[in-house]
Amino acid sequence: MYTTSLVGPSEPTVGLSELQGGVTLQTLLPSDLICVRTRNSEYFLYLLDPETGRALLRGGSFSGEPIEVMVKGSTIGGHVVKPGWVGAGFSLEMVAGQRRITTSLVESLCVSRQTE
């Protein structure tokens, strides 16, 4: 069973904190699930290692088997402005091997935690 916390949309300003529309990966646990709804797609990130950003990604154009990615953080205009943070109003940047994956703007996200 999972419990869920919702995080809603926010304006894309660098000064956002986790309580204003985002989450810092290092505050999460391995096996937490981050559901990210962007302007164009929906993604699911199953965290393997919150400290490094290692996760399994499914969704968007990756709708088949999950792929392993490194979540780099939130971006504006191709520059990571908040490493290790996923925030509404920003794009999310991830890396899978040599491939960089940048989403459209995040509109909302939720975090689900597996409970006993």
C-alpha positions in Angstrom: 0.0 0.0 0.0 1.2 3.5 -0.8 0.3 6.9 0.9 0.3 10.0 -1.4 1.1 13.6 -0.9 0.1 16.1 -3.6 2.1 19.1 -4.8 0.3 21.6 -7.1 1.4 24.0 -9.8 3.5 27.0 -9.0 5.2 29.9 -10.8 8.6 29.0 -12.3 10.9 31.1 -10.1 14.2 30.0 -8.8 13.3 31.0 -5.2 10.7 28.2 -4.8 11.0 25.9 -1.8 9.8 22.4 -1.5 6.6 23.6 0.2 5.7 25.8 -2.7 5.4 23.2 -5.4 8.3 20.7 -5.4 10.2 18.1 -3.6 13.9 17.5 -2.8 15.0 13.9 -3.7 17.2 13.6 -0.7 14.2 14.0 1.6 12.6 10.9 0.1 13.2 7.1 0.6 14.2 4.4 -1.7 11.1 2.9 -3.3 9.1 6.2 -3.1 7.2 6.8 -6.3 7.1 10.3 -7.8 4.3 10.9 -10.2 5.0 13.9 -12.5 2.3 15.4 -14.8 3.8 17.7 -17.4 2.2 19.9 -20.0 2.5 17.0 -22.5 2.9 13.7 -20.6 2.8 11.8 -17.3 5.9 10.2 -15.8 6.5 7.8 -12.9 9.8 7.7 -11.1 10.5 4.8 -8.8 13.4 6.0 -6.6 16.3 3.5 -6.2 18.7 5.9 -4.5 17.4 9.4 -3.5 20.9 10.6 -2.7 22.2 10.1 -6.2 18.9 10.6 -8.1 19.0 7.0 -9.5 15.5 6.0 -10.4 13.4 3.8 -12.8 11.4 5.9 -15.3 8.2 5.0 -17.0 5.8 7.3 -18.9 5.9 9.8 -21.7 7.7 8.2 -24.7 9.0 5.5 -22.3 5.7 3.7 -21.9 7.1 0.2 -22.2 9.6 -1.3 -19.8 11.0 1.1 -17.2 14.5 2.5 -17.9 17.1 3.5 -15.4 17.8 7.2 -15.2 19.6 9.7 -13.1 17.4 12.6 -12.1 19.5 15.8 -12.4 16.9 18.3 -11.2 14.7 21.1 -12.3 15.6 23.3 -15.3 14.7 26.5 -17.0 16.0 27.0 -20.6 18.2 23.9 -20.4 20.2 24.9 -17.3 19.8 22.9 -14.1 18.8 25.6 -11.6 17.9 23.3 -8.7 19.9 20.0 -8.6 18.1 17.1 -6.9 14.8 18.9 -6.9 11.6 18.3 -8.8 9.4 21.3 -9.0 6.1 22.4 -10.6 6.6 25.2 -13.2 10.0 23.9 -14.2 11.1 21.2 -16.7 12.6 18.1 -15.2 16.0 16.9 -16.5 17.1 13.3 -16.4 20.0 11.3 -18.0 19.7 7.7 -19.3 23.2 6.5 -20.3 24.4 9.2 -22.8 20.8 10.4 -23.5 19.5 13.6 -21.9 15.8 13.7 -21.2 14.1 17.0 -20.6 10.3 17.1 -20.0 7.9 19.9 -20.8 6.9 22.1 -17.8 5.8 20.2 -14.8 2.2 21.1 -13.9 1.8 18.9 -10.8 3.4 16.1 -8.9 2.8 13.7 -6.1 4.9 11.4 -4.0 3.7 8.0 -2.9 5.4 6.0 -0.1 4.9 2.3 0.4 3.5 1.5 3.8 3.6 -1.7 5.7 
